[in-house]
Amino acid sequence: MRNRAHPEQAGFMRRALAFALDMIVITLIALAVYLAFSEVRSHFGGRPGMVSQALEAFRTDRSVTITLGPESSQEHIIRKSYMDHLKSVLSEEDYRRAGDMNAHELESAFHHELVESEEAPIIIRSGESFELIQELVVGYLYFILFFAFSGRTLGKRVFRLRVIDLKGRPRLGWYQAFERAHGYAASTLVALLGFFQVLWDSDGLTMHDKLAGTTVIRTKREKTARRTKPGKDIGEKDQDA
C-alpha cells in the first residue's frame, strides 16, 4: 500500500482476520441472548423453547438439527436432516419420490415419519428475531461500546490493532463510533466491496473509515515490567555479607 492516511496504518489481511474474529464473538453472544429470549417467550407461550427442545432430543436419543440464519439456508439444512432420517425408514421407491420434494412437501407427505414418530428428528428453527438480535442489537452495541471506550474490539486486541480518529482526537466520540459501526453495513453491500476498498483507495481507507473519519493502526506489543527482588532497587548490586 503506497499511500496511507497514517504511518502505522494496518494492512487488509490483518484487519480482515480481526473482523472475522469479532463476527464469531458477536454470533456467540447473539446466540446466547437469543436462546434466553426464546426460553422466556416460549415459557409464556406455553410451548418448549430451543434449549428445552435440544435437551429433550438428547434425553430421548433423537437426532436434533438447529438452524440459524436466513430461511433459504435453513431450508437446505432441514431437508438434508429429513432425507437422512427417511433413508432408514422408507422403501427405495418412496425415498426416490421424496428426493424431488422440498422440506415443506416432505413434512406433508411423510408427516408421521417426520413429525409424529418417536424416532423423528427434532428440528429447531431460529426465527427472524435471531438476525435482528445479531445485527441490530448485539452487533451495534459491541462495536459502538468498544470503539467509544478503547478503540479496540476483541478481534483488534488479539491482532494488536486500534481504531483512531483521522483528525487526531484522543478517542472516538459516541456518534463517530455509531457511524463506523453503521458503516460496516454499507461496506458489506455489493460483495463486501467497501472492505476491499482499502486495497485501491488513495489513502488506504475502507468505506466505513471514510464515513466515520477513522482508520486502523497497528499497535506495539505491550511490554511487562521486569520483576525485581523485594527490597532491592533496579541496578543495585548484591553485596557480600
Backbone as numpy.savetxt, mean C-alpha at the origin, in Angstrom:
# Nx Ny Nz CAx CAy CAz Cx Cy Cz
21.35 12.30 -14.68 20.50 13.49 -14.68 21.39 14.73 -14.68
21.40 15.49 -15.73 22.33 16.61 -15.86 21.89 17.81 -15.02
20.66 18.20 -15.15 20.18 19.38 -14.44 19.40 18.96 -13.20
19.66 19.65 -12.11 18.98 19.32 -10.87 18.56 20.60 -10.17
17.42 20.49 -9.48 16.95 21.64 -8.70 17.71 21.76 -7.39
18.40 20.67 -7.00 19.16 20.67 -5.75 20.37 19.75 -5.96
21.55 20.11 -5.42 22.75 19.30 -5.66 22.66 17.87 -5.10
21.86 17.67 -4.06 21.72 16.34 -3.45 20.45 15.63 -3.90
19.90 16.06 -5.02 18.63 15.49 -5.48 18.73 14.00 -5.76
17.72 13.24 -5.32 17.73 11.78 -5.46 17.33 11.36 -6.87
17.81 10.19 -7.27 17.50 9.66 -8.59 16.17 8.93 -8.63
15.78 8.54 -9.83 14.47 7.93 -10.05 14.31 6.60 -9.31
15.28 5.70 -9.43 15.13 4.35 -8.89 14.99 4.38 -7.37
15.79 5.18 -6.73 15.73 5.26 -5.27 14.39 5.79 -4.80
13.91 6.79 -5.50 12.59 7.36 -5.16 11.48 6.34 -5.42
11.59 5.60 -6.51 10.56 4.61 -6.85 10.50 3.50 -5.80
11.64 3.04 -5.33 11.67 1.99 -4.31 11.07 2.48 -3.00
11.37 3.72 -2.63 10.81 4.29 -1.40 9.30 4.41 -1.49
8.81 4.85 -2.65 7.37 4.99 -2.84 6.68 3.63 -2.82
7.31 2.62 -3.42 6.73 1.28 -3.43 6.61 0.74 -2.00
7.63 0.99 -1.19 7.58 0.55 0.21 6.47 1.28 0.97
6.32 2.57 0.69 5.24 3.34 1.32 3.87 2.77 0.96
3.69 2.38 -0.29 2.40 1.84 -0.72 2.10 0.51 -0.04
3.13 -0.29 0.22 2.93 -1.54 0.96 2.47 -1.24 2.38
3.13 -0.27 3.02 2.75 0.11 4.38 1.32 0.64 4.42
0.98 1.49 3.46 -0.37 2.06 3.41 -1.41 0.97 3.22
-1.14 0.00 2.36 -2.08 -1.08 2.12 -2.30 -1.91 3.38
-1.23 -2.19 4.12 -1.36 -2.96 5.35 -2.16 -2.20 6.41
-1.89 -0.90 6.53 -2.65 -0.10 7.50 -4.12 -0.02 7.09
-4.36 0.21 5.79 -5.73 0.31 5.29 -6.47 -1.01 5.49
-5.77 -2.13 5.31 -6.40 -3.43 5.50 -6.82 -3.62 6.96
-5.94 -3.24 7.89 -6.28 -3.36 9.31 -7.48 -2.48 9.66
-7.50 -1.25 9.14 -8.62 -0.34 9.40 -9.90 -0.89 8.79
-9.80 -1.41 7.56 -10.98 -1.93 6.88 -11.54 -3.15 7.59
-10.68 -4.03 8.06 -11.15 -5.22 8.77 -11.88 -4.84 10.05
-11.33 -3.86 10.77 -12.01 -3.40 11.99 -13.35 -2.76 11.64
-13.37 -1.95 10.58 -14.60 -1.31 10.13 -15.62 -2.35 9.69
-15.16 -3.39 8.99 -16.05 -4.45 8.52 -16.68 -5.20 9.68
-15.90 -5.48 10.71 -16.43 -6.21 11.85 -17.48 -5.39 12.60
-17.22 -4.11 12.78 -18.19 -3.24 13.48 -19.47 -3.13 12.67
-19.35 -2.87 11.36 -20.53 -2.73 10.51 -21.32 -4.03 10.45
-20.61 -5.16 10.35 -21.29 -6.45 10.28 -21.98 -6.80 11.59
-21.36 -6.38 12.71 -21.96 -6.66 14.02 -23.33 -6.01 14.13
-23.41 -4.75 13.72 -24.70 -4.03 13.80 -25.65 -4.49 12.70
-25.13 -5.06 11.62 -25.98 -5.56 10.54 -26.43 -6.99 10.73
-25.92 -7.64 11.77 -26.34 -9.00 12.08 -25.79 -10.04 11.14
-24.65 -9.79 10.52 -24.03 -10.77 9.62 -22.54 -10.83 9.92
-21.88 -11.94 9.60 -20.46 -12.08 9.93 -19.58 -11.15 9.10
-18.56 -10.62 9.73 -17.61 -9.76 9.03 -16.51 -10.57 8.39
-15.53 -9.89 7.79 -14.47 -10.57 7.07 -13.62 -11.44 7.99
-13.28 -10.92 9.16 -12.47 -11.69 10.10 -13.23 -12.90 10.59
-14.51 -12.72 10.91 -15.33 -13.83 11.39 -15.46 -14.92 10.33
-15.62 -14.52 9.06 -15.72 -15.49 7.98 -14.41 -16.26 7.81
-13.28 -15.56 7.93 -11.99 -16.22 7.80 -11.76 -17.21 8.93
-12.13 -16.84 10.14 -11.98 -17.73 11.28 -12.87 -18.96 11.13
-14.07 -18.75 10.59 -14.98 -19.88 10.36 -14.41 -20.82 9.32
-13.78 -20.28 8.31 -13.17 -21.13 7.28 -12.05 -21.98 7.86
-11.22 -21.37 8.69 -10.12 -22.12 9.31 -10.66 -23.17 10.28
-11.73 -22.84 10.98 -12.31 -23.77 11.95 -12.89 -25.00 11.26
-13.53 -24.79 10.11 -14.17 -25.90 9.38 -13.27 -26.50 8.31
-12.02 -26.01 8.25 -11.05 -26.53 7.28 -11.54 -26.38 5.84
-12.20 -25.26 5.57 -12.63 -24.97 4.20 -11.69 -23.95 3.57
-11.61 -23.99 2.25 -10.76 -23.03 1.56 -11.39 -21.65 1.66
-10.55 -20.63 1.76 -11.03 -19.26 1.87 -10.27 -18.39 0.88
-10.98 -17.53 0.19 -10.40 -16.59 -0.75 -10.79 -15.18 -0.35
-9.80 -14.33 -0.10 -10.05 -12.94 0.27 -9.65 -12.07 -0.91
-10.59 -11.26 -1.39 -10.32 -10.43 -2.56 -10.28 -8.96 -2.16
-9.30 -8.27 -2.69 -9.15 -6.84 -2.45 -9.00 -6.15 -3.81
-9.23 -4.85 -3.82 -9.04 -4.11 -5.06 -10.31 -3.97 -5.87
-10.17 -3.54 -7.13 -11.33 -3.28 -7.99 -12.10 -4.55 -8.31
-13.38 -4.39 -8.65 -14.25 -5.53 -8.90 -13.77 -6.38 -10.07
-13.15 -5.78 -11.06 -12.68 -6.52 -12.22 -11.62 -7.56 -11.83
-10.73 -7.18 -10.93 -9.70 -8.13 -10.49 -10.29 -9.18 -9.56
-11.30 -8.80 -8.77 -11.95 -9.74 -7.88 -12.64 -10.85 -8.67
-13.25 -10.49 -9.79 -13.97 -11.45 -10.62 -13.05 -12.60 -11.04
-11.84 -12.28 -11.46 -10.89 -13.30 -11.91 -10.48 -14.22 -10.75
-10.22 -13.64 -9.58 -9.79 -14.42 -8.42 -10.90 -15.34 -7.94
-12.13 -14.82 -7.88 -13.27 -15.62 -7.41 -13.55 -16.77 -8.37
-13.53 -16.47 -9.66 -13.80 -17.53 -10.66 -12.76 -18.65 -10.54
-11.51 -18.30 -10.36 -10.47 -19.32 -10.23 -10.71 -20.19 -9.00
-11.12 -19.57 -7.89 -11.40 -20.33 -6.67 -12.57 -21.29 -6.89
-13.61 -20.80 -7.58 -14.76 -21.66 -7.88 -14.36 -22.84 -8.76
-13.59 -22.58 -9.80 -13.21 -23.63 -10.73 -12.33 -24.68 -10.06
-11.45 -24.23 -9.15 -10.61 -25.18 -8.42 -11.46 -26.13 -7.58
-12.52 -25.58 -6.96 -13.40 -26.41 -6.15 -14.26 -27.34 -7.01
-14.80 -26.80 -8.10 -15.70 -27.59 -8.95 -14.98 -28.74 -9.64
-13.68 -28.59 -9.83 -12.93 -29.64 -10.51 -13.01 -30.96 -9.76
-13.17 -30.88 -8.43 -13.18 -32.10 -7.62 -14.59 -32.63 -7.35
-15.63 -31.88 -7.74 -16.99 -32.31 -7.41 -17.88 -32.49 -8.63
-17.45 -32.03 -9.80 -18.27 -32.14 -11.01 -17.75 -33.23 -11.93
-18.64 -33.67 -12.80 -18.22 -34.59 -13.86 -17.42 -33.80 -14.89
-16.70 -34.51 -15.74 -15.89 -33.84 -16.76 -16.75 -33.00 -17.69
-17.92 -33.50 -18.02 -18.82 -32.77 -18.93 -19.30 -31.47 -18.29
-19.76 -31.55 -17.03 -20.22 -30.34 -16.34 -19.08 -29.36 -16.11
-17.90 -29.89 -15.84 -16.75 -29.01 -15.61 -16.37 -28.25 -16.88
-16.44 -28.92 -18.02 -16.17 -28.23 -19.29 -17.22 -27.17 -19.55
-18.47 -27.47 -19.20 -19.54 -26.47 -19.36 -19.30 -25.27 -18.45
-18.80 -25.52 -17.26 -18.53 -24.43 -16.32 -17.40 -23.53 -16.81
-16.52 -24.08 -17.63 -15.38 -23.31 -18.11 -15.75 -22.10 -18.94
-16.97 -22.04 -19.47 -17.40 -20.91 -20.28 -18.19 -19.87 -19.47
-18.30 -20.06 -18.15 -19.12 -19.17 -17.32 -18.24 -18.22 -16.51
-18.83 -17.05 -16.19 -18.15 -16.14 -15.27 -18.53 -16.49 -13.84
-18.01 -15.75 -12.87 -18.23 -16.09 -11.46 -19.70 -16.07 -11.08
-20.45 -15.06 -11.53 -21.87 -14.96 -11.19 -22.67 -16.10 -11.81
-22.33 -16.48 -13.03 -23.02 -17.59 -13.69 -22.72 -18.92 -13.00
-21.49 -19.06 -12.51 -21.13 -20.27 -11.78 -21.93 -20.40 -10.49
-22.08 -19.29 -9.79 -22.86 -19.31 -8.54 -24.30 -19.70 -8.80
-24.85 -19.24 -9.93 -26.24 -19.54 -10.25 -26.41 -20.99 -10.71
-25.50 -21.46 -11.55 -25.63 -22.80 -12.11 -25.27 -23.90 -11.11
-24.32 -23.60 -10.22 -23.87 -24.60 -9.26 -24.00 -24.06 -7.84
-25.22 -23.59 -7.54 -25.47 -22.92 -6.27 -25.16 -23.84 -5.09
-25.60 -25.08 -5.16 -25.39 -25.99 -4.03 -23.90 -26.26 -3.81
-23.18 -26.55 -4.89 -21.75 -26.88 -4.78 -20.91 -25.71 -4.30
-21.34 -24.49 -4.64 -20.50 -23.31 -4.36 -21.00 -22.46 -3.19
-22.23 -22.65 -2.77 -22.79 -21.80 -1.72 -23.31 -22.60 -0.53
-24.13 -23.61 -0.79 -24.82 -24.31 0.28 -24.03 -25.49 0.85
-23.14 -26.04 0.09 -22.41 -27.22 0.55 -21.47 -26.87 1.71
-21.29 -27.81 2.63 -20.39 -27.61 3.76 -18.93 -27.56 3.32
-18.64 -28.08 2.14 -17.27 -28.04 1.61 -17.05 -26.86 0.67
-18.09 -26.06 0.44 -17.97 -24.94 -0.51 -16.93 -23.94 -0.03
-16.17 -23.36 -0.94 -15.17 -22.36 -0.54 -15.84 -21.10 -0.01
-15.18 -20.47 0.94 -15.70 -19.22 1.47 -15.02 -18.07 0.73
-15.83 -17.22 0.11 -15.33 -16.07 -0.64 -15.58 -14.81 0.17
-14.53 -14.10 0.50 -14.65 -12.86 1.26 -14.33 -11.70 0.33
-15.34 -10.94 -0.01 -15.17 -9.83 -0.95 -15.03 -8.51 -0.20
-14.08 -7.71 -0.60 -13.99 -6.35 -0.07 -14.85 -5.44 -0.92
-15.47 -4.48 -0.30 -16.30 -3.55 -1.04 -15.52 -2.33 -1.49
-16.24 -1.38 -2.07 -15.60 -0.15 -2.52 -15.02 0.64 -1.37
-15.53 0.41 -0.15 -15.06 1.17 1.00 -13.58 0.90 1.28
-13.07 -0.29 0.90 -11.65 -0.55 1.12 -10.79 0.40 0.29
-11.15 0.59 -0.96 -10.39 1.50 -1.82 -10.47 2.92 -1.30
-11.64 3.32 -0.80 -11.79 4.66 -0.25 -10.92 4.85 0.98
-10.91 3.83 1.85 -10.08 3.90 3.05 -8.61 3.94 2.68
-8.21 3.11 1.71 -6.81 3.03 1.32 -6.32 4.32 0.67
-7.10 4.86 -0.26 -6.64 6.00 -1.05 -6.95 7.35 -0.40
-8.18 7.51 0.08 -8.60 8.83 0.53 -8.42 9.08 2.02
-8.33 8.02 2.81 -8.18 8.22 4.25 -6.75 7.92 4.67
-6.36 6.66 4.62 -5.03 6.28 5.09 -3.95 6.90 4.21
-4.11 6.83 2.89 -3.09 7.35 1.99 -2.81 8.83 2.20
-3.86 9.63 2.22 -3.68 11.07 2.40 -3.10 11.39 3.77
-3.66 10.79 4.81 -3.17 11.07 6.17 -1.71 10.66 6.32
-1.37 9.51 5.78 0.00 9.01 5.87 0.99 10.01 5.27
0.75 10.40 4.04 1.69 11.30 3.37 1.67 12.70 3.98
0.50 13.23 4.25 0.41 14.59 4.78 1.12 14.71 6.12
0.86 13.78 7.02 1.45 13.85 8.36 2.97 13.70 8.31
3.45 12.74 7.55 4.91 12.54 7.47 5.58 13.72 6.78
4.99 14.22 5.69 5.60 15.35 5.00 5.62 16.60 5.87
4.53 16.86 6.58 4.43 18.08 7.37 5.35 18.05 8.59
5.50 16.91 9.22 6.28 16.83 10.46 7.77 16.58 10.24
8.11 15.75 9.26 9.53 15.41 9.12 10.04 15.43 7.69
9.11 15.42 6.71 9.54 15.35 5.32 9.99 13.96 4.91
9.83 12.98 5.81 10.31 11.63 5.53 9.23 10.62 5.88
8.74 9.90 4.88 7.84 8.78 5.14 8.69 7.58 5.57
8.06 6.49 5.92 8.82 5.30 6.32 9.69 4.80 5.17
9.12 4.80 3.96 9.90 4.38 2.80 11.09 5.28 2.55
10.90 6.58 2.65 12.00 7.52 2.43 13.04 7.43 3.54
12.61 7.11 4.74 13.57 6.95 5.85 14.46 5.73 5.59
13.87 4.64 5.12 14.65 3.43 4.83 15.69 3.69 3.76
15.31 4.45 2.72 16.22 4.72 1.61 16.96 6.05 1.76
16.92 6.61 2.97 17.63 7.84 3.32 17.32 8.98 2.34
16.04 9.31 2.26 15.57 10.40 1.42 14.75 11.37 2.27
14.62 12.58 1.78 13.80 13.59 2.46 13.16 14.52 1.44
11.91 14.89 1.69 11.22 15.88 0.85 11.52 17.26 1.41
11.99 18.17 0.56 12.30 19.52 1.01 11.56 20.54 0.14
11.45 21.75 0.69 10.84 22.85 -0.04 11.87 23.49 -0.97
11.49 23.74 -2.21 12.43 24.29 -3.18 12.84 25.72 -2.86
12.04 26.43 -2.08 12.38 27.81 -1.74 13.23 27.92 -0.48
13.57 26.78 0.10 14.49 26.80 1.23 13.84 26.88 2.59
12.51 26.82 2.66 11.87 26.84 3.97 12.25 25.58 4.73
12.41 25.66 6.06 12.91 24.52 6.83 12.00 23.30 6.84
10.70 23.51 6.66 9.77 22.38 6.65 8.58 22.71 5.76
7.89 21.67 5.31 6.72 21.85 4.45 5.53 22.30 5.30
4.75 23.22 4.75 3.51 23.61 5.41 2.43 22.56 5.20
1.34 22.70 5.95 0.27 21.70 5.87 -0.36 21.66 4.48
-0.61 22.83 3.90 -1.22 22.84 2.57 -0.25 22.33 1.53
1.04 22.63 1.71 2.05 22.14 0.78 2.16 20.61 0.86
2.06 20.08 2.08 2.07 18.62 2.25 0.85 18.00 1.59
-0.29 18.68 1.71 -1.50 18.19 1.04 -1.34 18.24 -0.47
-0.76 19.31 -1.00 -0.55 19.44 -2.44 0.32 18.30 -2.98
1.34 17.96 -2.22 2.23 16.89 -2.70 1.52 15.54 -2.64
0.77 15.30 -1.55 0.01 14.04 -1.44 -1.02 13.95 -2.55
-1.72 15.05 -2.81 -2.72 15.06 -3.87 -2.06 14.95 -5.24
-0.83 15.46 -5.34 -0.11 15.40 -6.60 0.21 13.98 -7.04
0.28 13.05 -6.08 0.52 11.66 -6.45 -0.60 11.14 -7.35
-1.83 11.57 -7.06 -2.96 11.14 -7.88 -2.79 11.64 -9.32
-2.33 12.89 -9.46 -2.11 13.43 -10.81 -0.98 12.69 -11.52
0.05 12.31 -10.76 1.20 11.64 -11.36 0.90 10.23 -11.82
-0.15 9.62 -11.25 -0.49 8.24 -11.66 -1.28 8.20 -12.96
-1.78 9.34 -13.42 -2.55 9.36 -14.65 -1.65 9.02 -15.84
-2.25 8.41 -16.83 -1.55 8.03 -18.07 -0.30 7.21 -17.77
-0.52 6.03 -17.21 0.56 5.05 -16.98 1.71 5.62 -16.15
1.38 6.30 -15.05 2.39 6.82 -14.12 3.34 7.82 -14.77
2.85 8.53 -15.77 3.72 9.44 -16.52 4.32 10.52 -15.62
3.55 10.98 -14.62 4.05 12.03 -13.73 5.26 11.61 -12.92
5.36 10.31 -12.60 6.52 9.82 -11.86 7.74 9.74 -12.77
7.53 9.27 -14.00 8.64 9.13 -14.94 9.14 10.48 -15.45
8.38 11.55 -15.21 8.77 12.88 -15.68 10.13 13.29 -15.12
10.50 12.71 -13.97 11.78 13.06 -13.36 12.95 12.70 -14.28
12.75 11.78 -15.22 13.83 11.33 -16.09 14.17 12.32 -17.18
13.20 13.16 -17.60 13.49 14.10 -18.69 13.25 15.57 -18.33
12.69 15.82 -17.15 12.44 17.21 -16.77 13.76 17.97 -16.64
13.75 19.22 -17.03 14.99 20.02 -17.02 15.56 20.20 -15.63
14.71 20.15 -14.60 15.18 20.28 -13.22 15.14 18.96 -12.46
14.80 17.88 -13.16 14.74 16.58 -12.51 13.60 16.46 -11.52
12.45 17.06 -11.85 11.30 17.06 -10.93 10.15 16.24 -11.51
9.39 15.64 -10.61 8.18 14.93 -11.01 7.01 15.92 -11.07
5.86 15.42 -11.51 4.68 16.28 -11.57 4.28 16.73 -10.17
4.30 15.82 -9.18 3.91 16.21 -7.83 4.94 17.13 -7.19
6.22 17.03 -7.61 7.23 18.00 -7.16 6.85 19.41 -7.61
6.47 19.52 -8.88 6.15 20.82 -9.44 4.89 21.40 -8.82
3.89 20.55 -8.57 2.64 21.04 -7.98 2.85 21.58 -6.57
3.72 20.93 -5.81 3.92 21.32 -4.41 5.13 22.21 -4.19
5.96 22.40 -5.21 7.17 23.20 -5.04 8.18 22.49 -4.15
8.36 21.19 -4.38 9.25 20.39 -3.54 10.19 19.56 -4.41
11.14 18.92 -3.77 11.97 17.91 -4.42 12.40 16.91 -3.35
13.05 15.85 -3.78 13.50 14.81 -2.86 15.02 14.76 -2.91
15.65 14.81 -1.74 17.11 14.79 -1.68 17.59 13.56 -0.91
18.84 13.21 -1.14 19.47 12.14 -0.37 19.94 12.69 0.96
19.85 11.91 1.99 20.36 12.31 3.31 21.52 11.41 3.69
22.40 11.93 4.49 23.56 11.15 4.89 23.17 10.21 6.02
23.91 9.11 6.11 23.67 8.14 7.17 23.97 8.79 8.51
23.04 8.63 9.46 23.22 9.22 10.77 24.32 8.47 11.52
25.26 9.25 12.05 26.37 8.67 12.79 26.02 8.60 14.27
26.37 7.49 14.89 26.14 7.35 16.33 27.39 7.79 17.08
27.18 8.46 18.18 28.30 8.97 18.96 29.10 7.81 19.56
30.41 7.96 19.60 31.26 6.93 20.17 31.04 6.86 21.67
30.91 5.65 22.16 30.72 5.48 23.58 32.07 5.46 24.28
32.18 6.16 25.40 33.42 6.21 26.16 33.21 5.58 27.51
34.28 5.18 28.12 34.16 4.57 29.43 33.70 5.59 30.46
32.88 5.17 31.41 32.41 6.10 32.45 33.57 6.70 33.21
33.45 7.99 33.46 34.46 8.65 34.27 35.64 9.15 33.49
35.63 8.94 32.14 36.75 9.41 31.33 36.26 10.32 30.24
36.98 11.37 30.00 36.66 12.28 28.92 37.33 11.76 27.66
36.78 12.16 26.52 37.38 11.76 25.24 38.80 12.31 25.16
39.73 11.51 24.82 41.10 11.96 24.69 41.92 11.77 25.94
41.27 11.47 27.05 42.01 11.28 28.30 42.76 9.96 28.26
44.00 9.97 28.59 44.81 8.77 28.53 44.75 8.01 29.85
44.85 6.70 29.73 44.88 5.89 30.93 46.22 6.13 31.67
46.13 6.16 32.96 47.31 6.34 33.77 47.54 5.11 34.62
48.82 4.73 34.79 49.13 3.56 35.60 48.90 3.88 37.07
48.43 2.92 37.82 48.17 3.13 39.25 49.51 3.24 39.99
